[in-house]
């Protein structure tokens, strides 16, 4: 297994980096408070406490998204694997917002069990959750080649392109695209397309239209974790 976290900085670069990210945070807060409705980008939720809270949320009975995608990966992994490996070339499997790889681990186990030649590149804003992910996959799939990338999606996609020239298969799960408005989603898809090459692939999880009460309960559970 290869382990490569991106947040290791030379000592003399620490202060400029702190100033850089403080400036980005200030810009994002001002921008969010000046939109309607007001918002704060979810990337600021994720530290060790936020990671634990989100893992708790995913196991709440009201939070249907996790169970739905788990069912897809449990029942459709063979089909997904066939789709991904159609041309039999080596590839990098890149997961945007990988978290603890609860869902994608089913696909990873299947690919590895079939001796597929690939690397797994989980991208996440949280170095803490990436460390937990690596520990878990090192135990469950010991021969898996993992290159964890800590940071924002597109910066880390650029990093992934520099690390390897192999074909890219991108996963974007959890219905995360539903957190974007239409303009944001279109810009996101256009930017992913711009970064990928012919023969690359992206698999996106979309939440389907449903009763508003179902959605409300998922984000306002009885125990109050999500609220």
N, C-alpha and C positions, 0 to 999 in steps of 0.2 A: 504494500500500500504506500502511495506517496501522499505526503501531507504538506500543504503549502498554504499558509494563511497570509493574507495580504496586508495585515495591519502592523507589521513590524517596521519601525522607522528608525533611521539613524538618529542618535541623540541630538545632533545639531539641527535636525529638521523638525523636532517636536513642537517648538513654539510656533513657527509658521503654519504648521498643520492645524494646531489648535485654533489659531486666528482664522484660518481659512474656513473651518467647519463652524465656528461661532458666527461668521459672516453669513454662511449658507443658512444656518438655523434662523438667524434674525430675518433674513429675506423671506424664508418660507413662512414664518409666523405672521409677518406683516401682510404677505400675499394672502394667506389663509383667512385672516381676520377681515380682509377687505373684499372677500367674495361672499356671495349669497347662495345657499346658506353658508355660515362660517365653518371653517374646517381646519384641522391640523393634520398634516401628512402622517399616515400610519407608521412610517419608518421610525418615528420618534417614540413609538410605544415599546420598542423592543430592546430591553436590557434583561438581565437574569430574572427580575421580577415579572416583567412583561411577557417574557418567554413562557414562564410557568403559568401565568394567567391564561395565555392563549392555548396552551396545551390542555388546561382545564376546560376551557370553552369548547374545544373540539370534541370533548367527551361528554358534553351536556346532551341529554336526549333531545332538547329543543333545537340544537344546532345540527340541522339535517345535512348540511353540505358534506361534512366528513364522511358520514355513513353512506351517502349516495356515491361519492367517489371511491370509497373503499369497495363497495359492491361492484362498481365498474372494473376496478383493478383485479378483484378476485375472480370475476366471471369473464372478463374480456382480455386478460393478459396475453393469452396465446395470439389473439387477433392483433393486438397492439404490437407484439413482438414481431409477428410476420410482416406487418406494415413497415416497421422500422428497419428490418433486416432484408428487405426485398432484394437490394442489389449486392448483398453479402460483403460490402466494403466495411472496413474498420470505421468507427465513428466515436464522437464524444457526445454523451448524453448530458445536456445542460439543463438543470432545473432552476427556474427563476422563483425565488422565495421558497426555498426547499424546506425550511423548518426542520423537523426531525425525520423527514422522509417516510412518515407513517404510511402514506398511500403508495408512493413510487417504489418503496422497498419491495413490493410484490413483483413489479416489473424487473427490478434489479436482480432479484433472486432467480427469476425465470431466465433472464439473459445469461447470468453467470452459470447457472446449472446446465445450460446448453452450450457452454464454452464460447460464447459470443465475444469477439474481440472489440472491446470498447472501454472508454474511461468515463467515470461519473464526475461531473463538475457541478456540485451544488452551489448556487449563489444565494446569499442571504445577507441582510443588513446587520444581523446579529452574530458576532463572533462566538458568543456563548452557545447559541443553539447549534452552530456549525461544529463546535467541539463535541457537543453531545451526540450529534449525528455521526461524526467520524467514529466515536467510541462505540456507538451502537452497531454501525455497519462493519466495523473491524471485528466485532464479535460474531455477527450474524452471517457476513459474507467475507471471510478473511482474505480471499484472494482478489477482492475488488480493488481496482486502481481508482483512488479518489483524489481529486484536486479541488479542495474547498476554496471558494472565492468569496471573501467578505467585502461587501460594498453594495452600491446601487446597481440595478440591472444592467444598464447600458455600458457603464464603465467596466463592469466585470465581463460583459460579453466581449468588449474590445480586448480585455486581458485574455479571455479564453481563445480568441482568434490568434493572439500572439504565441500562446503556449503550444498550440497544435494546428496543423493545416488539414486535419482529417475532417470528414463530413460531420456536420453538426445536426443533432436532433434536440430541439428545445421543448421542454415541458413548462407550461404555465397553468397551474392547477388551482383548486380552491375557489373557483368562481371569482378570482381576484379582478378580472377584467370588468366585472360588474360593479366594482368600487369606483370606476371611472365614468365620467359623463361621456356623451357620444364623441365630442371633439377630442377628449383625452384618449379614448380608446382607438380612434382612427389614427391619431399621431403615434400612439404606442405601436400599433400594428405596422404602420409605415416605417417606423424606425427599426423594428425587428427585421422587416423585409429588407431594408437597406443594408443591414449588417450581415445577413445571411447570403449564401451563394447558391447557384443552381445545384440541385440535388440535396440541399439541406431541407429540414422539415421542422415545423412547429406544431405541437399538439396543445390545444387550449381547452380548459374546462369552463363551460358556460352554465350558469344557473338558469333554469327554464322559468317561464312565467308561471306564477302560482298564487294561491290565496294570500292576500296581504297579511292576514293574521299569522300564517305560517312563518313568513319572513320576520314579522314583528316579534314573534316569540323567540326566534333564533337569536335576536339581538337585544332581547329584554327578558331573559330567562327568570324563572321563579326564584332561584337562589341569589340573583343579583350579580352574578359574575360579569356578565357582559355590560351591565349598566353601571 
